[in-house]
Amino acid sequence: MPKSSTKMSGLQCLAAENIWFDKQRYDEAETRFYEGANGPATQQFQVKTALQHVKGRPQKRQHRNSSSHAAGDQELVSRMKSLELENNSLHKVVVEMRAALQKLESRVAVLEKNPAPAAVPCAKTVPVQAAPAKVENGDDDDDDDDIDLFGSDDEDEEAERLKQERLDAYAAKKAKKPTLIAKSSILLDVKPWDDETDMGKLEECVRSVQMDGLLWGASKLVPVGYGIKKLQINCVVEDDKVGTDILEEEIVKFEDFIQSVDVAAFNKI
């Protein structure tokens, strides 16, 4: 081979080298190499792990089932014990009832064999003998006069006298007690005809009305308007003797001075 052909420039050497252009292929080969070296152990570990998971699930389920079975067994045992206790108590009640029934049967049998004796009469009946009839009629009349069938009249008179004495004593005691007299205080408004009416004369006319149970009190003049004044007078009356209607009628009779009478206030004393 000639020397010129063996000598190549650096650019031509790089162009002839293709390792870097096939880097992907070399990387894949390296990856397959390492996978081939470590793959089986990793796969075995994964398989073992999967098997352990698969085996662990039935064990957990078995453990749960065993715990649930144990709880169910304890509940059954407790229920059986309670049923046994209840059965024993019922058995005792049945035995007691049988014993009581046997006692009753024995007593009934004894009573049937020995019937009760007949009732003993409380008292012997004594025949009533008729009273011997008297022959003489005159003696009968004397005996009838001596017998007092309705009692003595003296006792009734004594009871009536005591009753009357008690009533008289109660009436006297009630009469001594002072009785309350119902009274009322009345305030009257007496109105004149006009401002020229003599109010002094009007008051004299009002006070001249006298009745049993009427007592006049204080008075004053109250202005109404336009120079007119009304007489406001107080009085105390006994309710049973004097009424407001009668009092107003008596006051209104002085029609020369009085136009009207009104009750301004009425109070019980």
C-alpha positions as CSV (number, residue, x, y, z in Angstrom):
1,M,0.0,0.0,0.0
2,P,1.5,3.4,-0.8
3,K,2.4,5.7,2.0
4,S,0.1,8.5,0.7
5,S,-2.9,6.2,1.1
6,T,-2.1,5.3,4.7
7,K,-1.8,8.8,5.8
8,M,-5.2,10.5,6.6
9,S,-6.0,13.7,8.0
10,G,-7.6,14.1,11.4
11,L,-10.9,15.1,9.8
12,Q,-11.0,12.0,7.8
13,C,-10.3,9.8,10.9
14,L,-13.2,11.4,12.7
15,A,-15.4,10.8,9.7
16,A,-14.4,7.2,9.5
17,E,-15.1,6.7,13.4
18,N,-18.8,5.9,14.0
19,I,-18.8,4.9,17.8
20,W,-20.5,8.1,18.9
21,F,-23.1,7.9,16.3
22,D,-24.1,4.5,17.6
23,K,-24.1,5.6,21.3
24,Q,-27.8,4.7,21.7
25,R,-27.1,1.2,20.6
26,Y,-24.2,0.9,23.0
27,D,-26.3,2.3,25.8
28,E,-29.1,-0.3,25.2
29,A,-26.5,-3.0,25.2
30,E,-25.1,-1.8,28.5
31,T,-28.6,-1.7,30.0
32,R,-29.3,-5.2,28.9
33,F,-26.0,-6.3,30.4
34,Y,-26.8,-4.9,33.8
35,E,-30.3,-6.2,33.6
36,G,-29.0,-9.6,32.8
37,A,-26.6,-9.4,35.7
38,N,-29.1,-8.2,38.4
39,G,-32.4,-9.2,36.8
40,P,-33.0,-12.7,38.2
41,A,-32.3,-11.7,41.9
42,T,-34.6,-8.7,41.6
43,Q,-37.3,-10.8,40.0
44,Q,-36.9,-13.4,42.7
45,F,-37.2,-10.7,45.4
46,Q,-40.3,-9.3,43.7
47,V,-41.9,-12.8,43.4
48,K,-41.1,-13.5,47.1
49,T,-42.6,-10.2,48.1
50,A,-45.7,-10.9,46.1
51,L,-46.0,-14.4,47.5
52,Q,-45.7,-13.0,51.1
53,H,-48.4,-10.5,50.4
54,V,-50.6,-13.2,49.0
55,K,-49.9,-15.5,51.9
56,G,-50.4,-12.7,54.4
57,R,-53.9,-11.9,53.3
58,P,-55.4,-15.3,54.1
59,Q,-53.5,-15.3,57.4
60,K,-55.1,-11.9,58.3
61,R,-58.5,-13.1,57.2
62,Q,-58.0,-16.3,59.2
63,H,-57.0,-14.2,62.2
64,R,-60.1,-12.0,61.8
65,N,-62.3,-15.1,61.3
66,S,-60.8,-16.7,64.4
67,S,-61.4,-13.6,66.5
68,S,-65.0,-13.3,65.3
69,H,-65.5,-17.0,66.0
70,A,-64.1,-16.5,69.5
71,A,-66.4,-13.6,70.2
72,G,-69.4,-15.5,68.9
73,D,-68.4,-18.5,71.1
74,Q,-68.2,-16.3,74.2
75,E,-71.6,-14.8,73.5
76,L,-73.1,-18.3,73.0
77,V,-71.6,-19.4,76.3
78,S,-73.0,-16.4,78.2
79,R,-76.4,-17.0,76.7
80,M,-76.3,-20.6,77.6
81,K,-75.4,-19.8,81.2
82,S,-78.3,-17.3,81.5
83,L,-80.7,-19.9,80.0
84,E,-79.5,-22.5,82.5
85,L,-80.0,-20.1,85.4
86,E,-83.5,-19.3,84.2
87,N,-84.3,-22.9,83.7
88,N,-83.2,-23.7,87.3
89,S,-85.4,-20.9,88.7
90,L,-88.4,-22.1,86.7
91,H,-87.7,-25.6,87.9
92,K,-87.8,-24.4,91.5
93,V,-91.1,-22.6,91.0
94,V,-92.6,-25.7,89.4
95,V,-91.6,-27.8,92.4
96,E,-93.0,-25.3,94.9
97,M,-96.3,-25.1,92.9
98,R,-96.5,-28.9,92.9
99,A,-96.0,-29.1,96.7
100,A,-98.7,-26.4,97.3
101,L,-101.1,-28.3,95.0
102,Q,-100.5,-31.5,96.9
103,K,-101.2,-29.8,100.2
104,L,-104.4,-28.4,98.8
105,E,-105.5,-31.8,97.5
106,S,-104.8,-33.4,100.9
107,R,-106.8,-30.7,102.7
108,V,-109.7,-31.1,100.3
109,A,-109.7,-34.9,100.8
110,V,-109.8,-34.4,104.6
111,L,-112.7,-32.0,104.4
112,E,-114.6,-34.4,102.2
113,K,-114.1,-37.2,104.6
114,N,-115.1,-35.1,107.7
115,P,-118.0,-32.8,106.8
116,A,-118.6,-29.7,109.0
117,P,-121.2,-30.0,111.8
118,A,-124.5,-28.2,111.5
119,A,-124.7,-24.7,112.8
120,V,-125.6,-24.6,116.5
121,P,-128.6,-22.3,117.2
122,C,-127.5,-19.2,119.1
123,A,-130.4,-19.1,121.5
124,K,-133.4,-21.3,122.2
125,T,-136.7,-19.9,121.1
126,V,-139.0,-19.4,124.0
127,P,-142.7,-19.5,123.3
128,V,-144.4,-16.2,124.1
129,Q,-147.2,-16.6,126.5
130,A,-150.2,-14.4,126.0
131,A,-150.9,-12.0,128.9
132,P,-154.0,-13.1,130.9
133,A,-157.0,-11.0,130.0
134,K,-158.6,-9.1,132.8
135,V,-162.2,-9.7,133.6
136,E,-163.2,-6.4,135.1
137,N,-163.5,-3.4,132.8
138,G,-163.2,-0.9,135.6
139,D,-159.7,-2.1,136.5
140,D,-158.6,-1.7,132.9
141,D,-159.6,2.0,132.8
142,D,-157.6,2.7,136.0
143,D,-154.5,1.0,134.6
144,D,-154.7,2.9,131.3
145,D,-154.7,6.2,133.2
146,D,-151.6,5.3,135.1
147,I,-149.5,4.4,131.9
148,D,-147.9,7.3,130.0
149,L,-147.2,6.1,126.5
150,F,-145.7,9.3,125.0
151,G,-143.7,10.5,128.0
152,S,-144.2,13.4,130.3
153,D,-145.1,16.9,129.1
154,D,-142.9,18.4,131.8
155,E,-139.8,17.4,130.0
156,D,-140.9,19.2,126.8
157,E,-141.8,22.3,128.7
158,E,-138.4,22.4,130.3
159,A,-136.5,22.0,127.0
160,E,-138.6,24.7,125.4
161,R,-137.9,27.0,128.4
162,L,-134.1,26.5,128.1
163,K,-134.3,27.1,124.4
164,Q,-136.1,30.4,124.8
165,E,-133.7,31.5,127.5
166,R,-130.7,30.9,125.2
167,L,-132.4,32.8,122.3
168,D,-133.1,35.8,124.6
169,A,-129.5,35.8,125.9
170,Y,-128.2,35.8,122.3
171,A,-130.6,38.6,121.2
172,A,-129.5,40.7,124.2
173,K,-125.8,40.2,123.5
174,K,-126.3,41.1,119.8
175,A,-128.3,44.2,120.8
176,K,-125.4,45.4,123.0
177,K,-122.9,45.1,120.2
178,P,-122.6,48.5,118.3
179,T,-123.7,48.3,114.6
180,L,-121.6,49.8,111.9
181,I,-123.3,52.6,110.0
182,A,-122.4,52.9,106.3
183,K,-121.6,56.5,105.4
184,S,-120.5,58.3,102.3
185,S,-118.7,61.6,101.5
186,I,-120.3,63.6,98.6
187,L,-118.8,66.6,96.9
188,L,-121.5,68.6,95.1
189,D,-121.2,71.3,92.3
190,V,-124.0,73.8,92.6
191,K,-124.2,76.1,89.6
192,P,-126.0,79.5,89.6
193,W,-127.9,81.1,86.7
194,D,-125.5,83.9,86.0
195,D,-122.8,86.1,87.4
196,E,-125.3,88.3,89.2
197,T,-126.6,85.5,91.5
198,D,-125.8,86.1,95.2
199,M,-123.6,83.2,96.0
200,G,-123.9,83.8,99.8
201,K,-127.6,83.5,99.5
202,L,-127.2,80.4,97.3
203,E,-125.1,78.7,100.0
204,E,-127.6,79.5,102.7
205,C,-130.3,77.9,100.6
206,V,-128.2,74.8,100.1
207,R,-127.4,74.5,103.8
208,S,-131.0,75.0,104.8
209,V,-131.7,71.5,103.5
210,Q,-131.7,69.3,106.6
211,M,-132.4,65.6,106.8
212,D,-131.8,62.8,109.3
213,G,-128.3,61.4,108.4
214,L,-127.1,64.5,106.6
215,L,-124.2,66.6,107.7
216,W,-122.9,69.6,105.7
217,G,-119.1,70.3,105.5
218,A,-116.8,72.8,104.0
219,S,-117.5,74.8,100.9
220,K,-115.7,77.1,98.4
221,L,-116.4,79.1,95.3
222,V,-114.8,77.8,92.1
223,P,-114.6,80.1,88.9
224,V,-116.3,78.6,85.9
225,G,-115.9,81.3,83.2
226,Y,-117.2,84.7,82.1
227,G,-117.2,85.9,85.8
228,I,-119.5,83.0,86.8
229,K,-118.6,80.9,89.9
230,K,-120.0,77.7,91.2
231,L,-120.4,76.5,94.8
232,Q,-118.5,73.4,95.7
233,I,-119.8,72.0,99.0
234,N,-119.0,68.8,100.8
235,C,-121.4,66.7,102.9
236,V,-121.5,63.4,104.7
237,V,-124.6,61.2,104.5
238,E,-125.8,57.9,105.9
239,D,-126.4,55.5,103.1
240,D,-129.5,54.0,104.6
241,K,-131.2,57.3,105.2
242,V,-130.1,59.8,102.5
243,G,-129.6,59.2,98.8
244,T,-128.1,61.5,96.2
245,D,-131.3,61.7,94.2
246,I,-133.3,63.0,97.2
247,L,-130.6,65.4,98.1
248,E,-130.4,66.9,94.5
249,E,-134.2,67.2,94.4
250,E,-134.3,69.2,97.6
251,I,-131.5,71.5,96.5
252,V,-133.0,72.2,93.1
253,K,-136.2,73.5,94.7
254,F,-134.4,76.8,95.2
255,E,-134.8,77.5,91.5
256,D,-134.4,81.3,91.9
257,F,-130.7,80.8,92.7
258,I,-129.7,77.4,91.5
259,Q,-129.6,76.2,87.9
260,S,-128.3,72.6,88.5
261,V,-126.6,70.3,90.9
262,D,-124.0,67.7,90.0
263,V,-122.1,65.1,92.0
264,A,-118.4,65.9,91.6
265,A,-117.1,63.1,93.9
266,F,-118.5,60.2,95.8
267,N,-116.5,58.2,98.3
268,K,-117.4,55.5,100.9
269,I,-116.3,56.2,104.5
